[in-house]
């Protein structure tokens, strides 16, 4: 059953999703976020999704959450045992975020150049390959973590993350295909397509990672209290496998 704070936050988020004064609503949301748990935040989002609000419009809540809870999230990560399923997922996120920074850098260089550079082209292929190689990361979330969160009544955030996985997966594969075809197409066409794909992947994957690190994972840690369940999640994660870039000691 929703608490009064969940109902109140859902009302503010509903206004954020509409055409009312966004700055005023953001300020109210910020004040509320200071006093709620990640689980309550997830339930508020879930309520709006049930009402038919497009999950995409809830993304701006991350800006509010980042301003208020960044220190708490850092403490949350520090408190996780080494090789805990959530710690491993967050460690992989750090590698992905670094790679997104490289993608931004490469795209910027490509946009400023007039011809293909072989070294830069190989770097783009490496970046795109790593992003595609994140598939086991997403599978561990979808097949091991999310079902346990959903069994405990939190269904909205996993639904949003699955939807975004589909969208991001398509763009990441398209980025790799573009990198591999760069030498066979007009440079102007390559530049334009790269700018589109890199812009989408960098913005949306950073946003996706932020929501998982700051909302979904802390919610999972709160609602899954039984250590045996985490052991089962770890065992299932081991069966699915890890990424080529999973940090040593995390798998």
C-alpha positions as CSV (number, residue, x, y, z in Angstrom):
1,X,0.0,0.0,0.0
2,X,1.3,3.4,-0.9
3,X,2.5,5.7,1.9
4,X,1.4,9.3,2.1
5,X,4.9,10.3,0.9
6,X,4.6,8.1,-2.1
7,X,1.2,9.6,-3.0
8,X,2.6,13.1,-2.5
9,X,5.6,12.4,-4.6
10,X,3.5,10.8,-7.3
11,X,1.4,14.0,-7.4
12,X,4.5,16.2,-7.9
13,X,5.9,13.8,-10.6
14,X,2.5,13.9,-12.3
15,X,2.9,17.7,-12.5
16,X,6.5,17.3,-13.8
17,X,5.1,15.1,-16.5
18,X,2.6,17.8,-17.5
19,X,2.8,21.3,-18.7
20,X,2.9,23.1,-15.3
21,X,5.8,25.2,-14.1
22,X,8.6,22.6,-14.2
23,X,11.0,24.5,-12.0
24,X,8.5,24.8,-9.2
25,X,7.6,21.2,-9.5
26,X,11.3,20.2,-9.5
27,X,11.9,22.2,-6.3
28,X,9.0,20.4,-4.6
29,X,10.3,17.1,-5.8
30,X,13.7,17.9,-4.5
31,X,12.4,18.7,-1.1
32,X,10.4,15.4,-1.0
33,X,13.3,13.3,-2.4
34,X,15.4,14.4,0.6
35,X,13.1,12.5,2.9
36,X,12.1,9.4,1.0
37,X,13.8,6.0,0.3
38,X,14.7,4.7,-3.1
39,X,11.9,2.1,-2.7
40,X,9.3,4.9,-2.2
41,X,10.7,6.7,-5.2
42,X,10.3,3.6,-7.3
43,X,6.7,3.1,-6.0
44,X,5.8,6.6,-6.9
45,X,7.1,6.1,-10.5
46,X,5.3,2.8,-10.6
47,X,2.0,4.5,-9.7
48,X,2.3,6.9,-12.6
49,X,3.2,4.2,-15.0
50,X,0.0,2.4,-14.0
51,X,-1.9,5.6,-14.7
52,X,-0.5,5.6,-18.2
53,X,2.2,8.2,-17.9
54,X,5.0,7.6,-20.5
55,X,8.0,6.3,-18.6
56,X,10.2,8.5,-20.8
57,X,8.9,11.7,-19.1
58,X,10.1,10.5,-15.7
59,X,13.7,10.7,-16.7
60,X,14.2,14.2,-15.5
61,X,13.6,13.0,-11.9
62,X,17.2,11.8,-12.1
63,X,18.4,15.4,-12.2
64,X,16.6,16.0,-8.9
65,X,17.8,12.7,-7.4
66,X,21.4,13.4,-8.4
67,X,21.5,16.8,-6.7
68,X,20.1,15.4,-3.4
69,X,21.4,11.9,-3.0
70,X,24.8,11.6,-4.7
71,X,26.6,11.3,-1.4
72,X,24.2,8.7,-0.1
73,X,24.6,6.6,-3.3
74,X,28.4,6.7,-2.8
75,X,28.0,5.4,0.7
76,X,25.6,2.7,-0.6
77,X,28.2,1.4,-3.0
78,X,31.0,1.5,-0.4
79,X,28.8,-0.6,2.0
80,X,28.3,-3.4,-0.6
81,X,30.5,-6.5,-0.1
82,X,33.1,-7.2,-2.8
83,X,31.6,-9.3,-5.7
84,X,28.1,-8.7,-4.5
85,X,25.9,-8.8,-7.6
86,X,25.1,-5.1,-7.2
87,X,28.7,-4.2,-6.6
88,X,29.7,-6.0,-9.8
89,X,27.0,-4.3,-11.9
90,X,28.2,-0.9,-10.6
91,X,31.8,-1.7,-11.2
92,X,30.9,-2.6,-14.8
93,X,29.0,0.7,-15.0
94,X,32.2,2.6,-14.2
95,X,33.9,1.0,-17.2
96,X,31.0,1.7,-19.5
97,X,30.9,5.4,-18.4
98,X,34.6,5.7,-19.1
99,X,34.0,4.2,-22.6
100,X,31.2,6.7,-23.2
101,X,33.6,9.5,-22.5
102,X,35.9,8.0,-25.1
103,X,33.1,7.8,-27.6
104,X,32.3,11.5,-27.0
105,X,36.0,12.3,-27.7
106,X,36.2,10.2,-30.8
107,X,33.0,11.6,-32.2
108,X,34.2,15.2,-31.6
109,X,37.4,14.5,-33.5
110,X,35.5,12.9,-36.4
111,X,33.2,15.9,-36.6
112,X,36.2,18.2,-36.9
113,X,38.0,16.1,-39.5
114,X,37.6,16.0,-43.3
115,X,38.7,12.4,-43.9
116,X,38.7,9.1,-42.2
117,X,41.7,8.4,-39.9
118,X,42.7,4.8,-39.6
119,X,43.8,5.0,-35.9
120,X,40.6,6.8,-34.9
121,X,38.5,4.3,-36.9
122,X,40.1,1.4,-34.9
123,X,39.5,3.2,-31.7
124,X,35.8,3.6,-32.6
125,X,35.5,-0.1,-33.4
126,X,37.1,-1.0,-30.0
127,X,34.6,1.4,-28.2
128,X,31.6,0.0,-30.1
129,X,32.7,-3.6,-29.4
130,X,33.0,-3.0,-25.7
131,X,29.5,-1.5,-25.6
132,X,28.1,-4.4,-27.4
133,X,30.0,-6.8,-25.1
134,X,28.0,-5.4,-22.2
135,X,25.1,-7.8,-23.1
136,X,25.9,-10.2,-20.2
137,X,25.5,-7.2,-17.9
138,X,22.0,-6.6,-19.1
139,X,21.1,-10.3,-19.1
140,X,22.2,-10.6,-15.4
141,X,19.9,-7.7,-14.6
142,X,16.9,-9.0,-16.7
143,X,17.2,-12.7,-15.7
144,X,18.7,-12.7,-12.2
145,X,18.0,-9.3,-10.5
146,X,14.9,-7.8,-11.9
147,X,12.6,-10.9,-11.3
148,X,13.5,-10.8,-7.6
149,X,12.7,-7.1,-7.4
150,X,9.4,-7.6,-9.2
151,X,8.4,-10.5,-6.9
152,X,8.6,-7.9,-4.1
153,X,6.1,-5.6,-5.7
154,X,8.5,-3.2,-7.4
155,X,7.6,-3.6,-11.1
156,X,7.8,-0.1,-12.6
157,X,11.6,0.6,-12.6
158,X,12.5,-2.9,-14.0
159,X,10.0,-2.3,-16.7
160,X,11.6,1.0,-17.7
161,X,15.1,-0.5,-17.6
162,X,14.1,-3.4,-19.9
163,X,12.5,-1.0,-22.4
164,X,15.7,1.1,-22.4
165,X,17.8,-2.1,-22.8
166,X,16.0,-2.8,-26.1
167,X,16.4,0.8,-27.4
168,X,20.1,1.0,-26.4
169,X,20.9,-2.5,-27.7
170,X,19.7,-1.5,-31.2
171,X,21.8,1.7,-31.2
172,X,24.9,0.0,-29.9
173,X,24.8,-2.7,-32.6
174,X,24.2,0.0,-35.2
175,X,27.2,1.9,-33.9
176,X,29.4,-1.2,-34.3
177,X,28.1,-1.8,-37.8
178,X,28.8,1.8,-38.7
179,X,32.4,1.6,-37.3
180,X,33.0,-1.5,-39.4
181,X,31.6,0.1,-42.5
182,X,33.3,3.5,-42.1
183,X,35.9,2.9,-44.8
184,X,33.3,1.9,-47.4
185,X,31.0,5.0,-47.2
186,X,31.2,8.7,-48.0
187,X,32.9,10.5,-45.0
188,X,30.1,13.1,-44.8
189,X,27.5,10.3,-44.4
190,X,29.7,8.6,-41.8
191,X,30.1,11.8,-39.8
192,X,26.3,12.5,-39.8
193,X,25.4,8.9,-38.7
194,X,28.1,8.7,-36.1
195,X,27.0,12.0,-34.6
196,X,23.4,10.7,-34.4
197,X,24.3,7.4,-32.8
198,X,27.0,8.6,-30.5
199,X,24.8,11.4,-29.2
200,X,21.9,9.0,-28.5
201,X,24.1,6.3,-26.9
202,X,26.1,8.7,-24.7
203,X,23.1,10.6,-23.4
204,X,20.7,7.8,-22.9
205,X,23.2,5.2,-21.6
206,X,24.5,7.7,-19.0
207,X,21.0,8.4,-18.0
208,X,20.2,4.7,-17.8
209,X,23.2,3.9,-15.6
210,X,22.4,6.8,-13.3
211,X,18.8,5.5,-12.7
212,X,20.1,2.0,-12.0
213,X,22.9,3.1,-9.7
214,X,20.8,5.7,-7.8
215,X,17.3,4.3,-7.8
216,X,16.9,0.7,-8.9
217,X,19.9,-0.9,-7.2
218,X,19.4,0.8,-3.8
219,X,15.7,-0.2,-4.1
220,X,16.8,-3.8,-4.8
221,X,19.1,-3.8,-1.7
222,X,16.2,-2.5,0.4
223,X,13.5,-4.9,-0.7
224,X,15.7,-8.1,-1.0
225,X,16.6,-8.6,2.7
226,X,17.3,-12.4,2.6
227,X,21.0,-13.1,2.0
228,X,20.0,-16.5,0.5
229,X,18.2,-14.6,-2.3
230,X,21.4,-12.7,-3.1
231,X,23.3,-15.9,-3.1
232,X,20.8,-17.3,-5.6
233,X,21.1,-14.1,-7.7
234,X,24.9,-14.5,-7.7
235,X,24.6,-18.1,-8.7
236,X,22.3,-17.2,-11.6
237,X,24.7,-14.4,-12.6
238,X,27.6,-16.9,-12.7
239,X,25.6,-19.1,-15.0
240,X,24.8,-16.2,-17.4
241,X,28.4,-15.0,-17.3
242,X,30.3,-11.7,-17.3
243,X,31.6,-9.1,-19.7
244,X,34.9,-9.0,-21.3
245,X,35.6,-5.9,-19.3
246,X,34.3,-7.0,-15.9
247,X,36.9,-5.8,-13.4
248,X,39.1,-8.6,-11.9
249,X,37.7,-10.0,-8.6
250,X,34.1,-8.9,-9.4
251,X,32.9,-12.1,-11.1
